[in-house]
Structures are given as C-alpha cells and as structure tokens.
Amino acid sequence: MSNASKGREFDPSGFVVLGEFVPSIVQEIRYYSTYNFIGDRIDGYEEPCALLTIEAARALKSVSNELNVQGYRLKVLDAYRPACAVRQFVLWGIEDQDIRMKSYFYPELEKQELFAKGYVAKQSGHSRGSAIDLTLLDMKSGKEVDMGSPFDLFSEVSHPDYRGITDEQYENRMILQKAMVRNGFLTIDCEWWHFYLDNEPYPDTYFEFPVSSRFLRK
C-alpha cells in the first residue's frame, strides 16, 4: 500500500450513492440478502444500495444513457464491497462444512476451487470502489435479459466468451460488454457481469467503510 493510501480506507468522500447519481438504474444488491453463494447477509452491507467512486459512477451514467436509447436499463447486483466482506468470503472458504448454496452457485466445483479459478478473490477490486456487477433489463417486458447464466453462477458457462449458449444470449452479453468498454470499463475473463473502471482513482486502496448511504452523509 502506498503512503498516499494509508488512512484513506474509511474515507468515503470520493464515493456517491449510485441510485442518486444514475436514477434510471435498478438495484438488487445480492450480498445484502441471503440469496448469494454463502447464504447469509455479507459483512459490511448495511443497506441494499450501490456505492461507487464518482469517476466510475460518471462513466456508468454514460453507459446507462446509451443503453436507455436502445431500450435497456441497467440492473446492478453489486458495486463497492467493503474489505471486511472479502475477509468473510475467505473465512467461508476455510469452513469445509458450509456448502449449503453449492447447488445454486457452484454445482460443478468444490468451494476451494472458486478462489483458484478466480471466481472469488482474496483481495477484491470491488473494495477499491470502481468495480461493478450488473446485467440488463428489457424496458418493454420489465424482465432481465437472458445472458445464458445467472449472476454468480461460478461455471465456465459464465465466461464472457463462452459460446455454448444461444446466439441471442451471447449477443445480449455483447450489448452490455460493448457499452461498458466504450465508456471506459474493462472486463475479466470468468464473469460476464463484472466490469471495472480502466483509470480507477484508488488503485492501491481497499476501503473498509460500510455499504451505507447514511455513512456517506456523515
């Protein structure tokens, strides 16, 4: 960690409440709920709201405007993730007996493989505040667009370039991916829903403050 980043971990001044910055987005913050790969609400998620750095939020607003014209809305599933949440993931990985959500989220893998294959990180870019997990909603139907696999299905079928899905499902992934990349985000190779800002403002800081709009306003 650089000297400049020391002491910054609890400073949310460079963050915004995404729903206020981009009012058209839909939010379903999975780690606030119990419907996630662990099966419990995750540490640090005090409100079901998405927080993001101002820079990433500004870029996402451009994505949203572009896709709204095409008939889509963004649905955010996770954004800023406190470092304490990541530590909970790591401790869960050590608890061999806890596999209650295996059939839903990692049916083909042992839980320890999730770390080795890059699905769950021991130090997450989400904690730097400029990464986001999201999908598309069709504005006509009001339903999620079919991406060929659900969020947090840890499987080869969730890789962005996986071609064992229908042409329509693959094209839906590309609609989202192309809009994100055009507006300054980068992809990862194992999750179609995950993007992070290319020129992120805090590349060396893993923030600790909670997911809470109230905390940002203190």
URWOQUI-V274534 format. One record per pair of residues at least 24 apart in sequence whose C-alpha atoms are under 10 Angstrom apart, sorted by the first residue. I is the first residue (numbers start at 1). J is the second residue. Records with the same first field share a line. If there is no record, write none. Layout:
I: J / J
This chain:
1: 203 / 204 / 205 / 206
2: 203 / 204 / 205
3: 204
4: 202 / 204 / 205
5: 202 / 203 / 204 / 205 / 206 / 207
6: 204 / 205 / 206
7: 205 / 207
8: 202 / 205 / 206 / 207 / 208 / 209
9: 82 / 83 / 127 / 128 / 205 / 206 / 207 / 208 / 209
10: 82 / 206 / 207 / 208 / 209 / 210 / 215
11: 207 / 208 / 209 / 215 / 216
12: 51 / 52 / 53 / 129 / 207 / 208 / 209 / 210 / 215 / 216 / 217 / 218
13: 53 / 54 / 216 / 217 / 218
14: 52 / 53 / 54 / 55 / 129 / 201 / 202 / 216
15: 51 / 52 / 53 / 54 / 55 / 56 / 57 / 80 / 129 / 130 / 216
16: 50 / 51 / 52 / 53 / 54 / 55 / 56 / 57 / 58 / 213 / 216 / 217
17: 49 / 50 / 51 / 52 / 53 / 54 / 57 / 211 / 212 / 213 / 214 / 216 / 217
18: 49 / 50 / 51 / 52 / 53 / 54 / 56 / 57 / 58 / 60 / 61 / 76 / 79 / 213
19: 49 / 50 / 51 / 52 / 57 / 76
20: 50 / 51
21: 51 / 52 / 54 / 57 / 58 / 60 / 61
22: 57 / 58 / 60 / 61 / 62 / 64 / 65 / 74
23: 61 / 64
24: 61 / 64 / 65 / 68 / 73 / 74 / 75
25: 60 / 61 / 64 / 68 / 72 / 73 / 74 / 75 / 76 / 134 / 136 / 137
26: 50 / 73 / 74 / 75 / 76 / 77 / 134 / 135 / 136 / 137
27: 74 / 75 / 76 / 77 / 78 / 134
28: 75 / 76 / 77 / 78 / 134
29: 75 / 76 / 77 / 78 / 79 / 133 / 134
30: 76 / 77 / 78 / 151 / 152
31: 77 / 78 / 81 / 85
32: 77 / 78 / 211
35: 101 / 104 / 105
36: 101 / 104 / 105 / 151 / 152 / 153
37: 89 / 99 / 100 / 101 / 102 / 103 / 104 / 105 / 106 / 111 / 152 / 153 / 154
38: 88 / 89 / 92 / 93 / 98 / 99 / 100 / 101 / 102 / 105
39: 98 / 99 / 100 / 101 / 102
40: 101
41: 85
42: 81 / 82 / 84 / 85 / 86 / 88 / 89
43: 81 / 82 / 83 / 84 / 85 / 86 / 87 / 88 / 89 / 210 / 211
44: 81 / 82 / 83 / 84 / 85 / 86 / 88 / 208 / 209 / 210 / 211 / 212
45: 80 / 81 / 82 / 84 / 85 / 209 / 210 / 211 / 212
46: 210 / 211 / 212 / 213 / 214 / 215
47: 210 / 211 / 212 / 213 / 214
48: 77 / 78 / 211 / 212 / 213
49: 76 / 77 / 78 / 79 / 80 / 211 / 212 / 213
50: 76 / 77 / 78 / 79 / 80 / 81 / 132 / 211 / 212 / 213
51: 78 / 79 / 80 / 81 / 129 / 130 / 132 / 210 / 211 / 212 / 213 / 216
52: 78 / 79 / 80 / 81 / 126 / 127 / 128 / 129 / 130 / 131 / 132 / 211
53: 79 / 80 / 128 / 129 / 130 / 131 / 197 / 200 / 201 / 202
54: 129 / 130 / 201
55: 129 / 130 / 197 / 199 / 200 / 201
56: 129 / 130 / 131 / 132 / 183 / 184 / 185 / 196 / 197 / 198 / 199 / 200 / 201
57: 129 / 130 / 132 / 197
58: 183
59: 180 / 182 / 183 / 184 / 185 / 197
60: 132 / 179 / 180 / 183 / 184 / 185 / 197
61: 183
62: 179 / 180 / 182 / 183 / 184
63: 176 / 178 / 179 / 180 / 181 / 182 / 183 / 184 / 185
64: 136 / 179 / 180
66: 179 / 180 / 183
67: 136 / 137 / 175 / 176 / 179 / 180
68: 137 / 138 / 139
70: 138 / 139 / 175
71: 136 / 137 / 138 / 139 / 140
72: 135 / 136 / 137 / 138 / 139 / 140 / 142 / 143 / 144 / 145 / 175 / 176
73: 135 / 136 / 137 / 138 / 139 / 142 / 144 / 145
74: 134 / 135 / 136 / 137 / 138 / 139 / 144 / 176
75: 133 / 134 / 135 / 136 / 137 / 144
76: 132 / 133 / 134 / 135 / 136 / 193
77: 132 / 133 / 134 / 135 / 151 / 152 / 193 / 194
78: 126 / 131 / 132 / 133 / 134 / 193 / 194
79: 125 / 126 / 127 / 128 / 129 / 130 / 131 / 132 / 133 / 134 / 194 / 195 / 196 / 211
80: 124 / 125 / 126 / 127 / 128 / 129 / 130 / 131 / 132 / 133 / 207 / 209 / 210 / 211
81: 124 / 125 / 126 / 127 / 128 / 129 / 130 / 131 / 132 / 206 / 207 / 208 / 209 / 210 / 211
82: 124 / 126 / 127 / 128 / 129 / 206 / 207 / 208 / 209 / 210 / 211
83: 122 / 123 / 124 / 125 / 126 / 127 / 128 / 205 / 206 / 207 / 208 / 209 / 210
84: 127 / 206 / 207 / 208 / 209 / 210
85: 124 / 127 / 208 / 210
86: 120 / 121 / 122 / 123 / 124 / 126 / 127
87: 121 / 122 / 123 / 124
88: 122
89: 115 / 120 / 121 / 122 / 123
90: 115 / 120 / 121 / 122 / 123
91: 122
93: 120 / 122
102: 153 / 154
103: 153
104: 150 / 152 / 153 / 154
105: 150 / 151 / 152 / 153 / 154 / 155
106: 152 / 153 / 154 / 155
107: 153 / 154 / 155
108: 153 / 154 / 155 / 156
109: 154 / 155
111: 154
113: 154
114: 154 / 155
117: 154 / 155 / 190
118: 154 / 188 / 189 / 190 / 191
119: 152 / 153 / 154 / 155 / 189 / 190 / 191
120: 152 / 154
123: 206
124: 206
125: 195 / 196 / 197 / 200 / 202 / 203 / 204 / 205 / 206
126: 194 / 195 / 196 / 206 / 207
127: 202 / 203 / 205 / 206 / 207 / 208 / 209
128: 196 / 200 / 201 / 202 / 203 / 204 / 205 / 206 / 207 / 208
129: 196 / 197 / 200 / 201 / 202 / 203 / 205 / 206 / 207
130: 185 / 195 / 196 / 197 / 198 / 199 / 200 / 201 / 202 / 203
131: 185 / 186 / 187 / 194 / 195 / 196 / 197 / 198 / 200
132: 185 / 193 / 194 / 195 / 196 / 197
133: 191 / 192 / 193 / 194 / 195 / 196
134: 176 / 192 / 193 / 194 / 195
135: 172 / 173 / 176 / 177 / 192 / 193 / 194
136: 172 / 173 / 175 / 176 / 193
145: 169 / 172 / 173
146: 170 / 171 / 172 / 173
147: 171 / 172 / 173 / 174 / 176 / 192 / 193
148: 172 / 173 / 192
149: 191 / 192 / 193
150: 192 / 193
151: 191 / 192 / 193 / 194
152: 191 / 192 / 193 / 194
153: 191
154: 190 / 191
155: 190 / 191
156: 189 / 190 / 191
157: 190 / 191 / 192
158: 189 / 190 / 191 / 192 / 193
159: 188 / 189 / 190 / 191 / 192 / 193
160: 187 / 188 / 189 / 190 / 191 / 192 / 193 / 194
161: 189 / 190 / 191 / 192
162: 189 / 190 / 192
